[in-house]
Amino acid sequence: MAIENSNTSAVEDKVQDWQDEIESRVRGLQTGSYARILKMARKPSKEEFRQTVIVCGIGMFVLGGIGFIMLYLMDNLLPSFFEWLTK
């Protein structure tokens, strides 16, 4: 079974076009606003990372607490008030 050269070259041309498009997009990232951000970026120190984890953890617990309180109110204290929402 021989593969025709015309089919192979058409596939190769299509793949080459995709590769050229991807490479041009990557080159565009190197000169745009993303490049400035990436050049300024640095690895955080242990203290900065620790503070970020603490702040995010506190935020997660606060949002979870608010959600739990709302669920408790809807299920136990005010079911008749919220009943019209589920109908």
PDB file with SEQRES, HELIX, SHEET and CRYST1 records, atoms N, CA, C and O in Angstrom:
SEQRES   1 A   87  MET ALA ILE GLU ASN SER ASN THR SER ALA VAL GLU ASP          
SEQRES   2 A   87  LYS VAL GLN ASP TRP GLN ASP GLU ILE GLU SER ARG VAL          
SEQRES   3 A   87  ARG GLY LEU GLN THR GLY SER TYR ALA ARG ILE LEU LYS          
SEQRES   4 A   87  MET ALA ARG LYS PRO SER LYS GLU GLU PHE ARG GLN THR          
SEQRES   5 A   87  VAL ILE VAL CYS GLY ILE GLY MET PHE VAL LEU GLY GLY          
SEQRES   6 A   87  ILE GLY PHE ILE MET LEU TYR LEU MET ASP ASN LEU LEU          
SEQRES   7 A   87  PRO SER PHE PHE GLU TRP LEU THR LYS                          
HELIX    1 AA1 ASN A    5  THR A   31  1                                  27    
HELIX    2 AA2 SER A   33  MET A   40  1                                   8    
HELIX    3 AA3 LYS A   46  TYR A   72  1                                  27    
HELIX    4 AA4 LEU A   73  LEU A   77  3                                   5    
HELIX    5 AA5 PRO A   79  THR A   86  1                                   8    
CRYST1    1.000    1.000    1.000  90.00  90.00  90.00 P 1           1          
ATOM      1  N   MET A   1       0.835  -1.178   0.000  1.00  0.00           N  
ATOM      2  CA  MET A   1       0.000   0.000   0.000  1.00  0.00           C  
ATOM      3  C   MET A   1       0.878   1.238   0.000  1.00  0.00           C  
ATOM      4  O   MET A   1       1.567   1.531   0.977  1.00  0.00           O  
ATOM      5  N   ALA A   2       0.844   1.913  -1.040  1.00  0.00           N  
ATOM      6  CA  ALA A   2       1.626   3.138  -1.139  1.00  0.00           C  
ATOM      7  C   ALA A   2       0.726   4.340  -0.889  1.00  0.00           C  
ATOM      8  O   ALA A   2      -0.418   4.389  -1.340  1.00  0.00           O  
ATOM      9  N   ILE A   3       1.260   5.283  -0.175  1.00  0.00           N  
ATOM     10  CA  ILE A   3       0.518   6.515   0.101  1.00  0.00           C  
ATOM     11  C   ILE A   3       0.892   7.521  -0.970  1.00  0.00           C  
ATOM     12  O   ILE A   3       2.067   7.689  -1.296  1.00  0.00           O  
ATOM     13  N   GLU A   4      -0.095   8.176  -1.505  1.00  0.00           N  
ATOM     14  CA  GLU A   4       0.165   9.141  -2.554  1.00  0.00           C  
ATOM     15  C   GLU A   4       0.891  10.349  -1.991  1.00  0.00           C  
ATOM     16  O   GLU A   4       0.621  10.769  -0.866  1.00  0.00           O  
ATOM     17  N   ASN A   5       1.801  10.904  -2.757  1.00  0.00           N  
ATOM     18  CA  ASN A   5       2.565  12.071  -2.328  1.00  0.00           C  
ATOM     19  C   ASN A   5       1.688  13.303  -2.174  1.00  0.00           C  
ATOM     20  O   ASN A   5       1.951  14.147  -1.318  1.00  0.00           O  
ATOM     21  N   SER A   6       0.643  13.416  -2.996  1.00  0.00           N  
ATOM     22  CA  SER A   6      -0.209  14.601  -2.921  1.00  0.00           C  
ATOM     23  C   SER A   6      -0.956  14.648  -1.599  1.00  0.00           C  
ATOM     24  O   SER A   6      -1.112  15.726  -1.026  1.00  0.00           O  
ATOM     25  N   ASN A   7      -1.425  13.500  -1.095  1.00  0.00           N  
ATOM     26  CA  ASN A   7      -2.116  13.462   0.188  1.00  0.00           C  
ATOM     27  C   ASN A   7      -1.156  13.765   1.332  1.00  0.00           C  
ATOM     28  O   ASN A   7      -1.502  14.492   2.264  1.00  0.00           O  
ATOM     29  N   THR A   8       0.037  13.214   1.260  1.00  0.00           N  
ATOM     30  CA  THR A   8       1.019  13.433   2.313  1.00  0.00           C  
ATOM     31  C   THR A   8       1.428  14.899   2.368  1.00  0.00           C  
ATOM     32  O   THR A   8       1.532  15.475   3.450  1.00  0.00           O  
ATOM     33  N   SER A   9       1.656  15.492   1.229  1.00  0.00           N  
ATOM     34  CA  SER A   9       2.080  16.888   1.220  1.00  0.00           C  
ATOM     35  C   SER A   9       0.959  17.805   1.697  1.00  0.00           C  
ATOM     36  O   SER A   9       1.234  18.829   2.322  1.00  0.00           O  
ATOM     37  N   ALA A  10      -0.290  17.464   1.418  1.00  0.00           N  
ATOM     38  CA  ALA A  10      -1.406  18.281   1.879  1.00  0.00           C  
ATOM     39  C   ALA A  10      -1.489  18.249   3.405  1.00  0.00           C  
ATOM     40  O   ALA A  10      -1.714  19.275   4.046  1.00  0.00           O  
ATOM     41  N   VAL A  11      -1.304  17.060   3.974  1.00  0.00           N  
ATOM     42  CA  VAL A  11      -1.323  16.926   5.424  1.00  0.00           C  
ATOM     43  C   VAL A  11      -0.136  17.661   6.035  1.00  0.00           C  
ATOM     44  O   VAL A  11      -0.282  18.356   7.040  1.00  0.00           O  
ATOM     45  N   GLU A  12       1.020  17.511   5.437  1.00  0.00           N  
ATOM     46  CA  GLU A  12       2.210  18.193   5.954  1.00  0.00           C  
ATOM     47  C   GLU A  12       2.060  19.705   5.883  1.00  0.00           C  
ATOM     48  O   GLU A  12       2.490  20.419   6.789  1.00  0.00           O  
ATOM     49  N   ASP A  13       1.449  20.196   4.800  1.00  0.00           N  
ATOM     50  CA  ASP A  13       1.226  21.640   4.669  1.00  0.00           C  
ATOM     51  C   ASP A  13       0.270  22.145   5.746  1.00  0.00           C  
ATOM     52  O   ASP A  13       0.479  23.211   6.324  1.00  0.00           O  
ATOM     53  N   LYS A  14      -0.767  21.377   6.005  1.00  0.00           N  
ATOM     54  CA  LYS A  14      -1.736  21.772   7.020  1.00  0.00           C  
ATOM     55  C   LYS A  14      -1.085  21.809   8.403  1.00  0.00           C  
ATOM     56  O   LYS A  14      -1.290  22.753   9.166  1.00  0.00           O  
ATOM     57  N   VAL A  15      -0.305  20.784   8.719  1.00  0.00           N  
ATOM     58  CA  VAL A  15       0.383  20.725  10.010  1.00  0.00           C  
ATOM     59  C   VAL A  15       1.403  21.852  10.123  1.00  0.00           C  
ATOM     60  O   VAL A  15       1.549  22.451  11.188  1.00  0.00           O  
ATOM     61  N   GLN A  16       2.100  22.142   9.044  1.00  0.00           N  
ATOM     62  CA  GLN A  16       3.077  23.233   9.053  1.00  0.00           C  
ATOM     63  C   GLN A  16       2.389  24.574   9.295  1.00  0.00           C  
ATOM     64  O   GLN A  16       2.918  25.425  10.010  1.00  0.00           O  
ATOM     65  N   ASP A  17       1.214  24.764   8.702  1.00  0.00           N  
ATOM     66  CA  ASP A  17       0.453  25.993   8.926  1.00  0.00           C  
ATOM     67  C   ASP A  17       0.045  26.124  10.396  1.00  0.00           C  
ATOM     68  O   ASP A  17       0.134  27.208  10.973  1.00  0.00           O  
ATOM     69  N   TRP A  18      -0.405  25.009  11.004  1.00  0.00           N  
ATOM     70  CA  TRP A  18      -0.765  25.036  12.428  1.00  0.00           C  
ATOM     71  C   TRP A  18       0.448  25.400  13.284  1.00  0.00           C  
ATOM     72  O   TRP A  18       0.354  26.218  14.199  1.00  0.00           O  
ATOM     73  N   GLN A  19       1.582  24.782  12.973  1.00  0.00           N  
ATOM     74  CA  GLN A  19       2.797  25.043  13.737  1.00  0.00           C  
ATOM     75  C   GLN A  19       3.221  26.508  13.600  1.00  0.00           C  
ATOM     76  O   GLN A  19       3.613  27.132  14.586  1.00  0.00           O  
ATOM     77  N   ASP A  20       3.145  27.052  12.399  1.00  0.00           N  
ATOM     78  CA  ASP A  20       3.502  28.463  12.181  1.00  0.00           C  
ATOM     79  C   ASP A  20       2.583  29.389  12.973  1.00  0.00           C  
ATOM     80  O   ASP A  20       3.036  30.383  13.540  1.00  0.00           O  
ATOM     81  N   GLU A  21       1.296  29.061  13.008  1.00  0.00           N  
ATOM     82  CA  GLU A  21       0.340  29.874  13.759  1.00  0.00           C  
ATOM     83  C   GLU A  21       0.643  29.842  15.258  1.00  0.00           C  
ATOM     84  O   GLU A  21       0.614  30.877  15.924  1.00  0.00           O  
ATOM     85  N   ILE A  22       0.931  28.656  15.783  1.00  0.00           N  
ATOM     86  CA  ILE A  22       1.260  28.521  17.211  1.00  0.00           C  
ATOM     87  C   ILE A  22       2.535  29.293  17.534  1.00  0.00           C  
ATOM     88  O   ILE A  22       2.597  29.996  18.543  1.00  0.00           O  
ATOM     89  N   GLU A  23       3.552  29.166  16.681  1.00  0.00           N  
ATOM     90  CA  GLU A  23       4.805  29.879  16.926  1.00  0.00           C  
ATOM     91  C   GLU A  23       4.615  31.384  16.879  1.00  0.00           C  
ATOM     92  O   GLU A  23       5.238  32.104  17.659  1.00  0.00           O  
ATOM     93  N   SER A  24       3.772  31.875  15.987  1.00  0.00           N  
ATOM     94  CA  SER A  24       3.540  33.325  15.927  1.00  0.00           C  
ATOM     95  C   SER A  24       2.821  33.817  17.172  1.00  0.00           C  
ATOM     96  O   SER A  24       3.092  34.921  17.643  1.00  0.00           O  
ATOM     97  N   ARG A  25       1.904  33.014  17.713  1.00  0.00           N  
ATOM     98  CA  ARG A  25       1.226  33.395  18.958  1.00  0.00           C  
ATOM     99  C   ARG A  25       2.201  33.443  20.121  1.00  0.00           C  
ATOM    100  O   ARG A  25       2.132  34.348  20.953  1.00  0.00           O  
ATOM    101  N   VAL A  26       3.112  32.473  20.186  1.00  0.00           N  
ATOM    102  CA  VAL A  26       4.103  32.453  21.263  1.00  0.00           C  
ATOM    103  C   VAL A  26       5.031  33.657  21.142  1.00  0.00           C  
ATOM    104  O   VAL A  26       5.374  34.275  22.150  1.00  0.00           O  
ATOM    105  N   ARG A  27       5.433  33.990  19.939  1.00  0.00           N  
ATOM    106  CA  ARG A  27       6.279  35.181  19.735  1.00  0.00           C  
ATOM    107  C   ARG A  27       5.540  36.441  20.164  1.00  0.00           C  
ATOM    108  O   ARG A  27       6.152  37.362  20.704  1.00  0.00           O  
ATOM    109  N   GLY A  28       4.240  36.494  19.932  1.00  0.00           N  
ATOM    110  CA  GLY A  28       3.444  37.645  20.341  1.00  0.00           C  
ATOM    111  C   GLY A  28       3.390  37.804  21.846  1.00  0.00           C  
ATOM    112  O   GLY A  28       3.327  38.924  22.353  1.00  0.00           O  
ATOM    113  N   LEU A  29       3.414  36.689  22.567  1.00  0.00           N  
ATOM    114  CA  LEU A  29       3.417  36.756  24.029  1.00  0.00           C  
ATOM    115  C   LEU A  29       4.723  37.325  24.558  1.00  0.00           C  
ATOM    116  O   LEU A  29       4.738  37.934  25.628  1.00  0.00           O  
ATOM    117  N   GLN A  30       5.807  37.142  23.839  1.00  0.00           N  
ATOM    118  CA  GLN A  30       7.109  37.605  24.300  1.00  0.00           C  
ATOM    119  C   GLN A  30       7.251  39.112  24.205  1.00  0.00           C  
ATOM    120  O   GLN A  30       8.123  39.681  24.862  1.00  0.00           O  
ATOM    121  N   THR A  31       6.430  39.772  23.417  1.00  0.00           N  
ATOM    122  CA  THR A  31       6.578  41.212  23.238  1.00  0.00           C  
ATOM    123  C   THR A  31       5.395  41.999  23.780  1.00  0.00           C  
ATOM    124  O   THR A  31       5.457  43.228  23.798  1.00  0.00           O  
ATOM    125  N   GLY A  32       4.333  41.361  24.217  1.00  0.00           N  
ATOM    126  CA  GLY A  32       3.137  42.061  24.658  1.00  0.00           C  
ATOM    127  C   GLY A  32       3.164  42.403  26.140  1.00  0.00           C  
ATOM    128  O   GLY A  32       4.209  42.377  26.790  1.00  0.00           O  
ATOM    129  N   SER A  33       1.996  42.722  26.646  1.00  0.00           N  
ATOM    130  CA  SER A  33       1.876  43.098  28.051  1.00  0.00           C  
ATOM    131  C   SER A  33       2.137  41.906  28.971  1.00  0.00           C  
ATOM    132  O   SER A  33       2.570  42.082  30.110  1.00  0.00           O  
ATOM    133  N   TYR A  34       1.875  40.697  28.479  1.00  0.00           N  
ATOM    134  CA  TYR A  34       2.162  39.523  29.297  1.00  0.00           C  
ATOM    135  C   TYR A  34       3.656  39.404  29.571  1.00  0.00           C  
ATOM    136  O   TYR A  34       4.055  38.974  30.653  1.00  0.00           O  
ATOM    137  N   ALA A  35       4.470  39.776  28.617  1.00  0.00           N  
ATOM    138  CA  ALA A  35       5.924  39.678  28.785  1.00  0.00           C  
ATOM    139  C   ALA A  35       6.392  40.583  29.909  1.00  0.00           C  
ATOM    140  O   ALA A  35       7.259  40.199  30.693  1.00  0.00           O  
ATOM    141  N   ARG A  36       5.831  41.778  29.998  1.00  0.00           N  
ATOM    142  CA  ARG A  36       6.214  42.684  31.087  1.00  0.00           C  
ATOM    143  C   ARG A  36       5.867  42.084  32.440  1.00  0.00           C  
ATOM    144  O   ARG A  36       6.650  42.164  33.386  1.00  0.00           O  
ATOM    145  N   ILE A  37       4.690  41.486  32.522  1.00  0.00           N  
ATOM    146  CA  ILE A  37       4.269  40.880  33.780  1.00  0.00           C  
ATOM    147  C   ILE A  37       5.180  39.717  34.137  1.00  0.00           C  
ATOM    148  O   ILE A  37       5.599  39.593  35.288  1.00  0.00           O  
ATOM    149  N   LEU A  38       5.496  38.859  33.167  1.00  0.00           N  
ATOM    150  CA  LEU A  38       6.348  37.709  33.435  1.00  0.00           C  
ATOM    151  C   LEU A  38       7.769  38.123  33.801  1.00  0.00           C  
ATOM    152  O   LEU A  38       8.414  37.457  34.611  1.00  0.00           O  
ATOM    153  N   LYS A  39       8.267  39.219  33.212  1.00  0.00           N  
ATOM    154  CA  LYS A  39       9.599  39.690  33.562  1.00  0.00           C  
ATOM    155  C   LYS A  39       9.643  40.240  34.979  1.00  0.00           C  
ATOM    156  O   LYS A  39      10.663  40.121  35.658  1.00  0.00           O  
ATOM    157  N   MET A  40       8.550  40.840  35.430  1.00  0.00           N  
ATOM    158  CA  MET A  40       8.496  41.395  36.783  1.00  0.00           C  
ATOM    159  C   MET A  40       8.218  40.323  37.829  1.00  0.00           C  
ATOM    160  O   MET A  40       8.526  40.514  39.006  1.00  0.00           O  
ATOM    161  N   ALA A  41       7.642  39.205  37.417  1.00  0.00           N  
ATOM    162  CA  ALA A  41       7.265  38.158  38.356  1.00  0.00           C  
ATOM    163  C   ALA A  41       8.496  37.512  38.977  1.00  0.00           C  
ATOM    164  O   ALA A  41       9.544  37.385  38.344  1.00  0.00           O  
ATOM    165  N   ARG A  42       8.337  37.111  40.225  1.00  0.00           N  
ATOM    166  CA  ARG A  42       9.415  36.422  40.910  1.00  0.00           C  
ATOM    167  C   ARG A  42       8.804  35.403  41.860  1.00  0.00           C  
ATOM    168  O   ARG A  42       7.611  35.459  42.158  1.00  0.00           O  
ATOM    169  N   LYS A  43       9.603  34.498  42.323  1.00  0.00           N  
ATOM    170  CA  LYS A  43       9.141  33.493  43.255  1.00  0.00           C  
ATOM    171  C   LYS A  43       8.935  34.148  44.625  1.00  0.00           C  
ATOM    172  O   LYS A  43       9.815  34.868  45.098  1.00  0.00           O  
ATOM    173  N   PRO A  44       7.789  33.911  45.265  1.00  0.00           N  
ATOM    174  CA  PRO A  44       7.570  34.542  46.572  1.00  0.00           C  
ATOM    175  C   PRO A  44       8.468  33.921  47.640  1.00  0.00           C  
ATOM    176  O   PRO A  44       8.853  32.755  47.561  1.00  0.00           O  
ATOM    177  N   SER A  45       8.782  34.733  48.627  1.00  0.00           N  
ATOM    178  CA  SER A  45       9.565  34.205  49.746  1.00  0.00           C  
ATOM    179  C   SER A  45       8.668  33.302  50.594  1.00  0.00           C  
ATOM    180  O   SER A  45       7.452  33.270  50.405  1.00  0.00           O  
ATOM    181  N   LYS A  46       9.268  32.581  51.516  1.00  0.00           N  
ATOM    182  CA  LYS A  46       8.484  31.685  52.374  1.00  0.00           C  
ATOM    183  C   LYS A  46       7.470  32.477  53.194  1.00  0.00           C  
ATOM    184  O   LYS A  46       6.344  32.022  53.397  1.00  0.00           O  
ATOM    185  N   GLU A  47       7.861  33.650  53.661  1.00  0.00           N  
ATOM    186  CA  GLU A  47       6.957  34.473  54.469  1.00  0.00           C  
ATOM    187  C   GLU A  47       5.778  34.984  53.636  1.00  0.00           C  
ATOM    188  O   GLU A  47       4.640  34.968  54.107  1.00  0.00           O  
ATOM    189  N   GLU A  48       6.033  35.434  52.416  1.00  0.00           N  
ATOM    190  CA  GLU A  48       4.952  35.889  51.540  1.00  0.00           C  
ATOM    191  C   GLU A  48       3.994  34.742  51.210  1.00  0.00           C  
ATOM    192  O   GLU A  48       2.777  34.926  51.209  1.00  0.00           O  
ATOM    193  N   PHE A  49       4.537  33.578  50.934  1.00  0.00           N  
ATOM    194  CA  PHE A  49       3.699  32.426  50.627  1.00  0.00           C  
ATOM    195  C   PHE A  49       2.860  32.050  51.838  1.00  0.00           C  
ATOM    196  O   PHE A  49       1.676  31.744  51.696  1.00  0.00           O  
ATOM    197  N   ARG A  50       3.447  32.066  53.009  1.00  0.00           N  
ATOM    198  CA  ARG A  50       2.738  31.722  54.250  1.00  0.00           C  
ATOM    199  C   ARG A  50       1.587  32.703  54.487  1.00  0.00           C  
ATOM    200  O   ARG A  50       0.481  32.289  54.837  1.00  0.00           O  
ATOM    201  N   GLN A  51       1.841  33.997  54.299  1.00  0.00           N  
ATOM    202  CA  GLN A  51       0.794  34.993  54.486  1.00  0.00           C  
ATOM    203  C   GLN A  51      -0.340  34.801  53.481  1.00  0.00           C  
ATOM    204  O   GLN A  51      -1.511  34.952  53.829  1.00  0.00           O  
ATOM    205  N   THR A  52      -0.003  34.473  52.253  1.00  0.00           N  
ATOM    206  CA  THR A  52      -1.020  34.243  51.228  1.00  0.00           C  
ATOM    207  C   THR A  52      -1.890  33.044  51.591  1.00  0.00           C  
ATOM    208  O   THR A  52      -3.112  33.094  51.449  1.00  0.00           O  
ATOM    209  N   VAL A  53      -1.266  31.976  52.055  1.00  0.00           N  
ATOM    210  CA  VAL A  53      -2.019  30.778  52.439  1.00  0.00           C  
ATOM    211  C   VAL A  53      -2.942  31.089  53.614  1.00  0.00           C  
ATOM    212  O   VAL A  53      -4.086  30.634  53.636  1.00  0.00           O  
ATOM    213  N   ILE A  54      -2.465  31.850  54.581  1.00  0.00           N  
ATOM    214  CA  ILE A  54      -3.284  32.195  55.745  1.00  0.00           C  
ATOM    215  C   ILE A  54      -4.487  33.038  55.328  1.00  0.00           C  
ATOM    216  O   ILE A  54      -5.612  32.759  55.742  1.00  0.00           O  
ATOM    217  N   VAL A  55      -4.257  34.059  54.519  1.00  0.00           N  
ATOM    218  CA  VAL A  55      -5.353  34.936  54.083  1.00  0.00           C  
ATOM    219  C   VAL A  55      -6.378  34.150  53.267  1.00  0.00           C  
ATOM    220  O   VAL A  55      -7.582  34.319  53.464  1.00  0.00           O  
ATOM    221  N   CYS A  56      -5.919  33.302  52.361  1.00  0.00           N  
ATOM    222  CA  CYS A  56      -6.850  32.497  51.557  1.00  0.00           C  
ATOM    223  C   CYS A  56      -7.624  31.523  52.440  1.00  0.00           C  
ATOM    224  O   CYS A  56      -8.821  31.318  52.239  1.00  0.00           O  
ATOM    225  N   GLY A  57      -6.955  30.930  53.405  1.00  0.00           N  
ATOM    226  CA  GLY A  57      -7.630  30.008  54.325  1.00  0.00           C  
ATOM    227  C   GLY A  57      -8.700  30.707  55.138  1.00  0.00           C  
ATOM    228  O   GLY A  57      -9.796  30.175  55.314  1.00  0.00           O  
ATOM    229  N   ILE A  58      -8.390  31.903  55.639  1.00  0.00           N  
ATOM    230  CA  ILE A  58      -9.387  32.669  56.400  1.00  0.00           C  
ATOM    231  C   ILE A  58     -10.581  32.995  55.514  1.00  0.00           C  
ATOM    232  O   ILE A  58     -11.727  32.876  55.946  1.00  0.00           O  
ATOM    233  N   GLY A  59     -10.318  33.407  54.277  1.00  0.00           N  
ATOM    234  CA  GLY A  59     -11.408  33.710  53.348  1.00  0.00           C  
ATOM    235  C   GLY A  59     -12.283  32.504  53.076  1.00  0.00           C  
ATOM    236  O   GLY A  59     -13.506  32.628  53.007  1.00  0.00           O  
ATOM    237  N   MET A  60     -11.673  31.335  52.921  1.00  0.00           N  
ATOM    238  CA  MET A  60     -12.448  30.115  52.680  1.00  0.00           C  
ATOM    239  C   MET A  60     -13.328  29.792  53.874  1.00  0.00           C  
ATOM    240  O   MET A  60     -14.490  29.424  53.698  1.00  0.00           O  
ATOM    241  N   PHE A  61     -12.798  29.922  55.090  1.00  0.00           N  
ATOM    242  CA  PHE A  61     -13.590  29.630  56.284  1.00  0.00           C  
ATOM    243  C   PHE A  61     -14.721  30.638  56.462  1.00  0.00           C  
ATOM    244  O   PHE A  61     -15.817  30.265  56.882  1.00  0.00           O  
ATOM    245  N   VAL A  62     -14.472  31.907  56.148  1.00  0.00           N  
ATOM    246  CA  VAL A  62     -15.527  32.920  56.270  1.00  0.00           C  
ATOM    247  C   VAL A  62     -16.648  32.636  55.278  1.00  0.00           C  
ATOM    248  O   VAL A  62     -17.821  32.659  55.651  1.00  0.00           O  
ATOM    249  N   LEU A  63     -16.304  32.369  54.019  1.00  0.00           N  
ATOM    250  CA  LEU A  63     -17.334  32.064  53.027  1.00  0.00           C  
ATOM    251  C   LEU A  63     -18.086  30.781  53.362  1.00  0.00           C  
ATOM    252  O   LEU A  63     -19.301  30.707  53.183  1.00  0.00           O  
ATOM    253  N   GLY A  64     -17.370  29.775  53.846  1.00  0.00           N  
ATOM    254  CA  GLY A  64     -18.026  28.540  54.259  1.00  0.00           C  
ATOM    255  C   GLY A  64     -18.963  28.767  55.430  1.00  0.00           C  
ATOM    256  O   GLY A  64     -20.050  28.193  55.482  1.00  0.00           O  
ATOM    257  N   GLY A  65     -18.542  29.609  56.377  1.00  0.00           N  
ATOM    258  CA  GLY A  65     -19.400  29.924  57.522  1.00  0.00           C  
ATOM    259  C   GLY A  65     -20.657  30.659  57.099  1.00  0.00           C  
ATOM    260  O   GLY A  65     -21.746  30.370  57.596  1.00  0.00           O  
ATOM    261  N   ILE A  66     -20.514  31.608  56.184  1.00  0.00           N  
ATOM    262  CA  ILE A  66     -21.682  32.333  55.689  1.00  0.00           C  
ATOM    263  C   ILE A  66     -22.648  31.370  54.995  1.00  0.00           C  
ATOM    264  O   ILE A  66     -23.860  31.449  55.195  1.00  0.00           O  
ATOM    265  N   GLY A  67     -22.111  30.473  54.188  1.00  0.00           N  
ATOM    266  CA  GLY A  67     -22.957  29.486  53.514  1.00  0.00           C  
ATOM    267  C   GLY A  67     -23.648  28.562  54.493  1.00  0.00           C  
ATOM    268  O   GLY A  67     -24.822  28.236  54.315  1.00  0.00           O  
ATOM    269  N   PHE A  68     -22.934  28.132  55.532  1.00  0.00           N  
ATOM    270  CA  PHE A  68     -23.538  27.253  56.539  1.00  0.00           C  
ATOM    271  C   PHE A  68     -24.647  27.974  57.287  1.00  0.00           C  
ATOM    272  O   PHE A  68     -25.702  27.392  57.536  1.00  0.00           O  
ATOM    273  N   ILE A  69     -24.422  29.234  57.648  1.00  0.00           N  
ATOM    274  CA  ILE A  69     -25.446  30.010  58.367  1.00  0.00           C  
ATOM    275  C   ILE A  69     -26.688  30.181  57.500  1.00  0.00           C  
ATOM    276  O   ILE A  69     -27.813  30.050  57.983  1.00  0.00           O  
ATOM    277  N   MET A  70     -26.481  30.474  56.220  1.00  0.00           N  
ATOM    278  CA  MET A  70     -27.628  30.621  55.325  1.00  0.00           C  
ATOM    279  C   MET A  70     -28.397  29.310  55.192  1.00  0.00           C  
ATOM    280  O   MET A  70     -29.627  29.311  55.196  1.00  0.00           O  
ATOM    281  N   LEU A  71     -27.683  28.196  55.075  1.00  0.00           N  
ATOM    282  CA  LEU A  71     -28.338  26.897  54.983  1.00  0.00           C  
ATOM    283  C   LEU A  71     -29.125  26.596  56.248  1.00  0.00           C  
ATOM    284  O   LEU A  71     -30.254  26.109  56.178  1.00  0.00           O  
ATOM    285  N   TYR A  72     -28.541  26.882  57.395  1.00  0.00           N  
ATOM    286  CA  TYR A  72     -29.217  26.648  58.676  1.00  0.00           C  
ATOM    287  C   TYR A  72     -30.487  27.491  58.776  1.00  0.00           C  
ATOM    288  O   TYR A  72     -31.535  26.992  59.187  1.00  0.00           O  
ATOM    289  N   LEU A  73     -30.393  28.769  58.398  1.00  0.00           N  
ATOM    290  CA  LEU A  73     -31.570  29.638  58.442  1.00  0.00           C  
ATOM    291  C   LEU A  73     -32.660  29.136  57.503  1.00  0.00           C  
ATOM    292  O   LEU A  73     -33.835  29.108  57.868  1.00  0.00           O  
ATOM    293  N   MET A  74     -32.274  28.742  56.304  1.00  0.00           N  
ATOM    294  CA  MET A  74     -33.265  28.300  55.323  1.00  0.00           C  
ATOM    295  C   MET A  74     -33.920  26.987  55.725  1.00  0.00           C  
ATOM    296  O   MET A  74     -35.101  26.781  55.444  1.00  0.00           O  
ATOM    297  N   ASP A  75     -33.179  26.092  56.379  1.00  0.00           N  
ATOM    298  CA  ASP A  75     -33.730  24.778  56.728  1.00  0.00           C  
ATOM    299  C   ASP A  75     -34.476  24.769  58.052  1.00  0.00           C  
ATOM    300  O   ASP A  75     -35.449  24.030  58.202  1.00  0.00           O  
ATOM    301  N   ASN A  76     -34.043  25.570  59.010  1.00  0.00           N  
ATOM    302  CA  ASN A  76     -34.586  25.433  60.360  1.00  0.00           C  
ATOM    303  C   ASN A  76     -35.389  26.637  60.846  1.00  0.00           C  
ATOM    304  O   ASN A  76     -36.463  26.449  61.417  1.00  0.00           O  
ATOM    305  N   LEU A  77     -34.927  27.822  60.650  1.00  0.00           N  
ATOM    306  CA  LEU A  77     -35.585  28.977  61.242  1.00  0.00           C  
ATOM    307  C   LEU A  77     -36.629  29.623  60.347  1.00  0.00           C  
ATOM    308  O   LEU A  77     -37.655  30.094  60.838  1.00  0.00           O  
ATOM    309  N   LEU A  78     -36.392  29.654  59.075  1.00  0.00           N  
ATOM    310  CA  LEU A  78     -37.296  30.366  58.176  1.00  0.00           C  
ATOM    311  C   LEU A  78     -37.781  29.513  57.004  1.00  0.00           C  
ATOM    312  O   LEU A  78     -37.759  29.984  55.867  1.00  0.00           O  
ATOM    313  N   PRO A  79     -38.218  28.276  57.243  1.00  0.00           N  
ATOM    314  CA  PRO A  79     -38.609  27.443  56.088  1.00  0.00           C  
ATOM    315  C   PRO A  79     -39.843  27.967  55.364  1.00  0.00           C  
ATOM    316  O   PRO A  79     -39.933  27.850  54.142  1.00  0.00           O  
ATOM    317  N   SER A  80     -40.778  28.533  56.084  1.00  0.00           N  
ATOM    318  CA  SER A  80     -41.990  29.016  55.412  1.00  0.00           C  
ATOM    319  C   SER A  80     -41.683  30.235  54.551  1.00  0.00           C  
ATOM    320  O   SER A  80     -42.302  30.425  53.505  1.00  0.00           O  
ATOM    321  N   PHE A  81     -40.737  31.058  54.978  1.00  0.00           N  
ATOM    322  CA  PHE A  81     -40.377  32.241  54.199  1.00  0.00           C  
ATOM    323  C   PHE A  81     -39.707  31.844  52.888  1.00  0.00           C  
ATOM    324  O   PHE A  81     -39.972  32.446  51.847  1.00  0.00           O  
ATOM    325  N   PHE A  82     -38.839  30.834  52.934  1.00  0.00           N  
ATOM    326  CA  PHE A  82     -38.103  30.427  51.743  1.00  0.00           C  
ATOM    327  C   PHE A  82     -38.842  29.380  50.906  1.00  0.00           C  
ATOM    328  O   PHE A  82     -38.361  28.986  49.844  1.00  0.00           O  
ATOM    329  N   GLU A  83     -39.995  28.933  51.375  1.00  0.00           N  
ATOM    330  CA  GLU A  83     -40.747  27.910  50.653  1.00  0.00           C  
ATOM    331  C   GLU A  83     -41.227  28.416  49.293  1.00  0.00           C  
ATOM    332  O   GLU A  83     -41.258  27.654  48.327  1.00  0.00           O  
ATOM    333  N   TRP A  84     -41.597  29.678  49.211  1.00  0.00           N  
ATOM    334  CA  TRP A  84     -42.084  30.237  47.962  1.00  0.00           C  
ATOM    335  C   TRP A  84     -40.986  30.284  46.894  1.00  0.00           C  
ATOM    336  O   TRP A  84     -41.288  30.349  45.702  1.00  0.00           O  
ATOM    337  N   LEU A  85     -39.713  30.251  47.313  1.00  0.00           N  
ATOM    338  CA  LEU A  85     -38.623  30.256  46.330  1.00  0.00           C  
ATOM    339  C   LEU A  85     -38.495  28.928  45.601  1.00  0.00           C  
ATOM    340  O   LEU A  85     -38.078  28.887  44.444  1.00  0.00           O  
ATOM    341  N   THR A  86     -38.853  27.846  46.275  1.00  0.00           N  
ATOM    342  CA  THR A  86     -38.664  26.524  45.691  1.00  0.00           C  
ATOM    343  C   THR A  86     -39.860  26.037  44.891  1.00  0.00           C  
ATOM    344  O   THR A  86     -39.780  24.989  44.250  1.00  0.00           O  
ATOM    345  N   LYS A  87     -40.960  26.766  44.912  1.00  0.00           N  
ATOM    346  CA  LYS A  87     -42.150  26.347  44.166  1.00  0.00           C  
ATOM    347  C   LYS A  87     -42.084  26.754  42.737  1.00  0.00           C  
ATOM    348  O   LYS A  87     -43.009  26.477  41.973  1.00  0.00           O  
TER     349      LYS A  87                                                      
END                                                                             
